[in-house]
Amino acid sequence: MTHWFHRNPLKATAPVSFSFYGVAASPAANKICNDLKAARARLLEMFTDPTCNPEIMKNATDSYFSLLQGFIVSLDGTTQENKMRFIQNFKWTDTLQGNTPSAQQDAVFELVSMTFNVGLWYSKFASRLAGKENITETEAKEVHKSLRIAAGIFKHLKDAHIPRLITPAEKGRDLELRVIDTYIIQCQAEAQEVTIARAIELKHNASLIGALAFETANFYKKADHTLNSLEPDYTSKWRKYFQLKQAFYMAYAYCYNGPMLLASDKCGEAVRSLREAEKYYTKAESLCKEYRQTKGPGSTAKPSEQLFFTKLGGLIKNTLEKCERENGFIYFQKVPQDPPDLELKASYGLVEPIAFEFPSVSPQCTPEVYATFDLTKNHKDDKAKPKQEEEVKPMKEPDLKTQKDTGCSIS
């Protein structure tokens, strides 16, 4: 399943030294600053390291975020803002906006931007793992879990931390509500795709597969709709991906609805359902071509080249021929002009995000050490804030190598 999922690029960031000249007035305070710099550099390296796995990523994130929280959480026993929150300027690009960054002098902006990248990493890890040849059941579960973790990360940022920003995100930026909502929905939809593939593999009943496909199609429809008020220059490609996936899973839903109708002796409606599946499958093929031709951020998925995609075309054709034969020999029912309503509601297999929490504040960040940060001293970086319009170099992401396609079968 290499190139099955669309992935936008990682956020890029300018280097941060955490060199608070004169402000860090004790060895322990200096050590926190040095450890922050090292932990940040280490975490950024992990984003582009093809050997990184969820365990390594969690260790790297916990190391950095536990220290960074010492600049955010109140450490002096009061409800006042942490005095270190606004001391350092941070610059981050956005996944849809090229290499021109946003800049804020706010540790919460750093926290949510870096964590956003962690969510992106989990979605990219899932995509790479799903592209393996002869993926095992354990690996398929890891794909599913990673997508749910990513959804949980984005949801936690949206609910608990983005509202804390002093400067709200501009339109189309990653931390803007419509964009982060779209990432949440995409991760849930893609995790449900894994569930559908598993249900098909284990030959679960048609009603479950059809219902899950219908729910997944609605997820993709919602994601597309969420982006429709943003600029097409940077959303068109992403939206085409959602549109093709919606059409594909609507084709699945109508395809599996057909045999259920036939089993209820509604052969005319079954034929009409399969013809609707055929229509949506043709639409999905057409949208795949449009998606490939549309310019925009992110890697280009190639779903129409996957066995999981092409197998559906054959399944629709064979099932439609069967229903038409049965209607011609046994039922002689009129085929309705309108497609049957999809009265499909999944009771099982629906995906919820896995709840995400930040680690507790590092033991290094004690009230006693906190008191040794002296903001009355000169801070060099305050006098030379990075210019917002300067470009930041994009991250060099590992290539996704094409593997032999096994049609989403699990070993």
C-alpha positions as CSV (number, residue, x, y, z in Angstrom):
1,M,0.0,0.0,0.0
2,T,2.9,2.4,-0.7
3,H,1.6,5.8,-1.8
4,W,-1.9,5.1,-0.5
5,F,-2.1,8.1,1.8
6,H,-1.5,11.8,1.0
7,R,1.0,13.5,3.4
8,N,1.6,17.2,3.7
9,P,5.2,18.3,4.5
10,L,6.6,18.5,8.1
11,K,6.7,22.0,9.6
12,A,10.2,23.5,9.6
13,T,11.8,25.7,12.2
14,A,14.7,28.1,12.8
15,P,17.4,27.0,15.2
16,V,17.0,28.1,18.9
17,S,20.0,28.5,21.1
18,F,18.2,29.1,24.5
19,S,21.3,31.3,25.3
20,F,19.8,33.7,27.9
21,Y,22.9,35.8,28.4
22,G,23.0,36.8,32.1
23,V,19.4,35.7,32.7
24,A,20.3,32.1,33.6
25,A,22.1,33.1,36.8
26,S,23.0,29.7,38.2
27,P,24.7,26.5,37.0
28,A,21.4,24.7,37.3
29,A,19.6,27.3,35.2
30,N,22.3,27.2,32.6
31,K,22.0,23.4,32.5
32,I,18.3,23.6,31.8
33,C,19.0,25.9,28.9
34,N,21.7,23.6,27.5
35,D,19.5,20.6,27.9
36,L,16.6,22.3,26.2
37,K,18.8,23.1,23.2
38,A,20.1,19.5,23.0
39,A,16.7,17.9,23.5
40,R,15.1,20.2,20.8
41,A,17.9,19.3,18.3
42,R,17.5,15.6,19.1
43,L,13.7,15.7,18.6
44,L,14.1,17.6,15.2
45,E,16.5,14.9,14.1
46,M,14.0,12.1,14.9
47,F,11.4,13.6,12.6
48,T,13.5,12.8,9.5
49,D,15.3,9.7,10.8
50,P,13.8,6.7,8.9
51,T,14.8,4.3,11.7
52,C,12.8,6.2,14.3
53,N,9.9,4.3,15.8
54,P,7.2,5.3,18.3
55,E,9.2,4.3,21.4
56,I,12.2,6.4,20.3
57,M,9.8,9.3,19.4
58,K,8.1,9.2,22.8
59,N,11.4,9.3,24.6
60,A,12.6,12.3,22.5
61,T,9.3,14.1,23.0
62,D,9.1,13.5,26.7
63,S,12.7,14.7,27.1
64,Y,12.0,18.0,25.4
65,F,8.5,18.7,26.5
66,S,9.2,18.0,30.2
67,L,11.9,20.7,30.1
68,L,9.9,23.2,27.9
69,Q,7.0,23.0,30.4
70,G,9.3,24.5,32.9
71,F,8.9,27.7,30.8
72,I,5.1,27.4,30.7
73,V,3.7,25.9,33.9
74,S,3.7,28.1,37.0
75,L,6.6,27.1,39.3
76,D,6.4,29.7,42.0
77,G,3.2,28.5,43.6
78,T,1.1,31.4,42.2
79,T,-1.5,31.6,39.4
80,Q,0.6,34.1,37.6
81,E,2.1,33.5,34.1
82,N,5.5,31.8,34.1
83,K,8.0,34.6,33.8
84,M,10.1,32.6,31.2
85,R,7.1,32.0,28.8
86,F,7.8,35.1,26.6
87,I,11.6,35.3,26.7
88,Q,12.4,33.3,23.5
89,N,11.3,33.9,19.9
90,F,10.3,30.8,17.9
91,K,9.8,30.5,14.1
92,W,7.8,27.8,12.4
93,T,6.6,27.2,8.9
94,D,3.1,25.8,8.2
95,T,2.4,22.6,6.2
96,L,0.3,24.4,3.5
97,Q,2.2,27.8,3.3
98,G,5.6,27.1,2.0
99,N,8.9,28.2,3.7
100,T,7.8,31.6,5.0
101,P,7.4,31.1,8.8
102,S,5.2,32.6,11.5
103,A,7.1,33.9,14.6
104,Q,5.9,34.3,18.1
105,Q,7.8,35.1,21.3
106,D,5.9,32.5,23.3
107,A,6.9,29.1,24.7
108,V,3.3,27.9,24.2
109,F,3.7,28.6,20.4
110,E,6.8,26.4,20.5
111,L,4.9,23.7,22.4
112,V,2.0,23.5,20.0
113,S,4.1,23.8,16.9
114,M,6.6,21.1,17.9
115,T,3.7,18.9,19.1
116,F,1.9,19.4,15.8
117,N,5.0,18.0,14.1
118,V,4.9,15.0,16.4
119,G,1.3,14.4,15.2
120,L,2.5,14.6,11.6
121,W,5.3,12.2,12.3
122,Y,2.9,9.6,13.7
123,S,0.8,9.9,10.5
124,K,3.9,9.6,8.3
125,F,5.2,6.6,10.3
126,A,1.8,4.9,9.7
127,S,2.0,5.6,6.0
128,R,5.5,4.2,5.7
129,L,4.6,1.1,7.7
130,A,1.4,0.6,5.6
131,G,3.7,0.6,2.5
132,K,5.7,-2.4,3.7
133,E,5.5,-5.6,1.6
134,N,3.7,-8.4,3.4
135,I,2.6,-6.3,6.4
136,T,1.9,-8.4,9.5
137,E,-1.1,-8.2,11.7
138,T,1.0,-6.6,14.4
139,E,2.2,-4.0,12.0
140,A,-1.3,-3.3,10.8
141,K,-2.4,-2.7,14.4
142,E,0.6,-0.3,14.7
143,V,-0.6,1.6,11.7
144,H,-4.1,1.8,13.1
145,K,-2.8,2.9,16.6
146,S,-0.3,5.5,15.2
147,L,-3.2,7.2,13.2
148,R,-5.3,7.3,16.4
149,I,-2.4,8.7,18.3
150,A,-1.9,11.4,15.7
151,A,-5.6,12.3,15.8
152,G,-5.4,12.5,19.7
153,I,-2.4,14.8,19.5
154,F,-4.1,17.2,17.1
155,K,-7.3,17.1,19.2
156,H,-5.5,17.8,22.5
157,L,-3.7,20.8,20.9
158,K,-7.0,22.1,19.6
159,D,-8.9,21.7,22.9
160,A,-6.3,22.6,25.5
161,H,-3.3,24.5,24.2
162,I,-4.0,26.5,21.0
163,P,-6.7,28.6,22.9
164,R,-3.8,29.7,25.2
165,L,-1.9,31.5,22.4
166,I,-1.7,35.3,22.8
167,T,-1.6,35.8,19.0
168,P,-4.3,33.7,17.2
169,A,-3.3,31.8,14.1
170,E,-3.9,33.5,10.8
171,K,-6.2,32.0,8.1
172,G,-4.8,28.8,6.6
173,R,-2.1,28.3,9.2
174,D,-1.7,24.9,10.9
175,L,-3.0,26.1,14.2
176,E,-6.1,27.7,12.7
177,L,-9.3,25.7,13.6
178,R,-10.2,24.6,10.1
179,V,-6.8,23.2,9.3
180,I,-6.3,21.3,12.6
181,D,-9.8,19.9,12.4
182,T,-9.0,18.6,9.0
183,Y,-6.0,16.8,10.3
184,I,-8.0,15.2,13.1
185,I,-10.7,14.0,10.6
186,Q,-8.1,12.7,8.1
187,C,-6.3,10.6,10.7
188,Q,-9.6,9.1,11.9
189,A,-10.7,8.3,8.4
190,E,-7.4,6.7,7.5
191,A,-7.5,4.6,10.7
192,Q,-10.9,3.4,9.6
193,E,-9.5,2.4,6.3
194,V,-7.3,0.0,8.1
195,T,-10.3,-1.4,9.9
196,I,-12.2,-1.9,6.6
197,A,-9.2,-3.7,5.0
198,R,-9.0,-6.0,8.0
199,A,-12.8,-6.6,7.9
200,I,-12.5,-7.5,4.2
201,E,-9.5,-9.7,4.9
202,L,-11.4,-11.7,7.5
203,K,-14.6,-11.8,5.4
204,H,-16.8,-10.1,7.9
205,N,-20.4,-9.7,6.9
206,A,-21.4,-7.2,4.2
207,S,-23.4,-5.0,6.5
208,L,-20.4,-4.2,8.7
209,I,-18.1,-3.5,5.8
210,G,-20.7,-1.4,4.0
211,A,-21.4,0.6,7.1
212,L,-17.8,1.2,7.9
213,A,-17.2,2.3,4.2
214,F,-20.1,4.7,4.4
215,E,-18.9,6.2,7.7
216,T,-15.4,6.6,6.2
217,A,-16.8,8.3,3.1
218,N,-18.6,10.7,5.3
219,F,-15.4,11.4,7.2
220,Y,-13.7,12.4,4.0
221,K,-16.7,14.5,2.9
222,K,-16.5,16.3,6.2
223,A,-12.7,16.9,5.8
224,D,-13.2,18.3,2.3
225,H,-16.0,20.5,3.5
226,T,-13.9,21.8,6.3
227,L,-11.3,23.2,3.8
228,N,-13.8,24.7,1.4
229,S,-13.5,28.3,2.8
230,L,-9.7,28.4,2.6
231,E,-7.6,29.5,-0.4
232,P,-7.6,26.9,-3.2
233,D,-3.9,27.7,-4.0
234,Y,-2.8,25.7,-1.0
235,T,-5.8,23.4,-0.3
236,S,-6.9,22.1,-3.8
237,K,-4.6,19.1,-3.9
238,W,-5.5,18.1,-0.3
239,R,-9.2,18.5,-1.1
240,K,-8.9,16.3,-4.3
241,Y,-7.4,13.6,-2.1
242,F,-10.4,13.8,0.2
243,Q,-12.8,13.8,-2.7
244,L,-11.3,10.7,-4.4
245,K,-11.3,8.8,-1.1
246,Q,-14.9,9.8,-0.5
247,A,-16.0,8.6,-3.9
248,F,-13.9,5.4,-3.4
249,Y,-15.6,4.5,-0.1
250,M,-19.0,5.4,-1.4
251,A,-18.4,2.9,-4.2
252,Y,-17.5,0.3,-1.5
253,A,-20.6,1.2,0.5
254,Y,-23.0,0.7,-2.5
255,C,-21.1,-2.4,-3.6
256,Y,-21.6,-4.1,-0.2
257,N,-25.2,-2.8,0.0
258,G,-26.1,-4.7,-3.1
259,P,-25.7,-8.3,-1.7
260,M,-27.6,-7.2,1.4
261,L,-30.6,-6.1,-0.7
262,L,-30.4,-9.3,-2.8
263,A,-30.5,-11.4,0.4
264,S,-33.7,-9.5,1.2
265,D,-35.2,-10.4,-2.2
266,K,-34.9,-6.8,-3.4
267,C,-33.0,-7.6,-6.5
268,G,-34.0,-4.6,-8.5
269,E,-32.7,-2.3,-5.8
270,A,-29.5,-4.5,-5.5
271,V,-28.9,-3.9,-9.2
272,R,-29.4,-0.1,-8.8
273,S,-27.0,-0.1,-5.8
274,L,-24.3,-1.8,-7.8
275,R,-24.8,0.6,-10.7
276,E,-24.3,3.4,-8.2
277,A,-21.2,1.7,-7.0
278,E,-20.0,1.6,-10.6
279,K,-20.7,5.3,-11.0
280,Y,-18.7,6.3,-7.8
281,Y,-15.8,4.0,-8.8
282,T,-15.6,5.7,-12.2
283,K,-15.7,9.1,-10.4
284,A,-12.9,7.9,-8.0
285,E,-10.8,7.0,-11.0
286,S,-11.3,10.4,-12.6
287,L,-10.5,12.2,-9.4
288,C,-7.3,10.2,-9.0
289,K,-6.2,11.7,-12.4
290,E,-7.3,15.2,-11.3
291,Y,-5.5,14.8,-8.0
292,R,-2.2,13.8,-9.7
293,Q,-2.4,16.9,-12.0
294,T,-3.3,19.3,-9.2
295,K,-0.4,21.4,-7.8
296,G,0.0,21.9,-4.1
297,P,1.9,20.9,-0.9
298,G,2.6,17.4,0.0
299,S,3.5,14.0,-1.4
300,T,1.3,12.6,-4.2
301,A,-0.6,9.5,-3.3
302,K,-1.2,6.9,-6.1
303,P,-4.3,5.1,-4.9
304,S,-5.5,4.1,-8.4
305,E,-2.3,2.0,-8.8
306,Q,-3.0,-0.1,-5.7
307,L,-4.5,-3.5,-5.8
308,F,-6.9,-2.5,-3.0
309,F,-8.3,0.1,-5.5
310,T,-8.4,-2.1,-8.6
311,K,-9.9,-5.1,-6.8
312,L,-13.0,-3.0,-6.0
313,G,-13.5,-2.4,-9.7
314,G,-13.6,-6.2,-10.3
315,L,-15.8,-6.8,-7.3
316,I,-18.4,-4.3,-8.4
317,K,-18.4,-5.7,-12.0
318,N,-18.8,-9.3,-10.9
319,T,-21.5,-8.5,-8.2
320,L,-23.4,-6.4,-10.6
321,E,-23.4,-9.2,-13.3
322,K,-24.6,-11.7,-10.6
323,C,-27.5,-9.4,-9.5
324,E,-28.5,-8.7,-13.1
325,R,-28.5,-12.5,-13.9
326,E,-30.7,-13.2,-10.8
327,N,-33.1,-10.4,-11.8
328,G,-33.3,-11.8,-15.3
329,F,-33.9,-15.4,-14.3
330,I,-35.8,-15.2,-11.0
331,Y,-37.0,-11.8,-9.7
332,F,-37.9,-9.8,-12.8
333,Q,-38.0,-6.6,-10.7
334,K,-38.0,-3.1,-12.1
335,V,-34.7,-1.3,-11.4
336,P,-35.4,2.0,-9.6
337,Q,-34.4,5.2,-11.2
338,D,-32.9,6.5,-8.0
339,P,-30.3,4.7,-5.9
340,P,-31.5,3.1,-2.6
341,D,-30.9,5.0,0.6
342,L,-27.8,3.8,2.4
343,E,-29.3,2.9,5.8
344,L,-25.9,1.9,7.1
345,K,-24.8,2.7,10.6
346,A,-21.6,1.0,12.0
347,S,-21.9,-0.4,15.5
348,Y,-18.3,-1.6,15.6
349,G,-15.0,-0.5,14.2
350,L,-15.5,3.3,14.5
351,V,-12.3,5.1,15.3
352,E,-11.8,7.5,18.2
353,P,-8.6,9.4,18.8
354,I,-6.2,8.1,21.5
355,A,-6.0,10.7,24.3
356,F,-2.7,12.5,24.5
357,E,-1.1,14.1,27.5
358,F,2.2,16.0,27.9
359,P,4.8,14.6,30.4
360,S,5.0,16.3,33.8
361,V,7.5,19.1,34.3
362,S,11.2,17.9,34.5
363,P,12.6,17.4,38.0
364,Q,15.3,19.9,37.0
365,C,12.7,22.7,36.9
366,T,12.3,23.4,40.6
367,P,11.0,26.6,42.2
368,E,14.5,27.2,43.6
369,V,16.2,27.0,40.1
370,Y,13.3,29.0,38.6
371,A,14.1,31.8,41.0
372,T,17.6,32.0,39.6
373,F,16.4,33.2,36.2
374,D,16.8,36.9,36.4
375,L,14.8,38.8,33.7
376,T,16.2,42.1,34.8
377,K,19.5,41.1,33.1
378,N,20.1,41.9,29.4
379,H,18.7,39.3,27.0
380,K,20.4,39.5,23.7
381,D,17.7,37.8,21.7
382,D,15.1,40.4,22.7
383,K,17.1,43.0,20.7
384,A,17.4,40.9,17.6
385,K,14.1,39.1,17.0
386,P,14.0,37.0,13.9
387,K,12.2,38.6,11.0
388,Q,8.9,36.9,10.3
389,E,9.3,37.1,6.5
390,E,12.7,35.3,6.3
391,E,12.4,31.8,4.9
392,V,13.2,28.7,6.9
393,K,14.8,25.7,5.2
394,P,12.3,22.8,4.7
395,M,13.0,19.5,6.5
396,K,14.6,16.8,4.4
397,E,12.2,14.0,4.7
398,P,13.1,10.3,3.9
399,D,11.9,9.0,0.5
400,L,9.0,6.5,0.5
401,K,10.3,3.5,-1.4
402,T,7.8,1.6,-3.5
403,Q,7.2,-2.0,-2.2
404,K,5.5,-4.9,-3.9
405,D,1.8,-4.3,-3.5
406,T,0.0,-7.1,-1.7
407,G,-3.5,-5.5,-2.0
408,C,-3.7,-4.7,1.7
409,S,-3.6,-8.3,2.7
410,I,-2.2,-9.0,6.1
411,S,0.3,-11.8,6.7
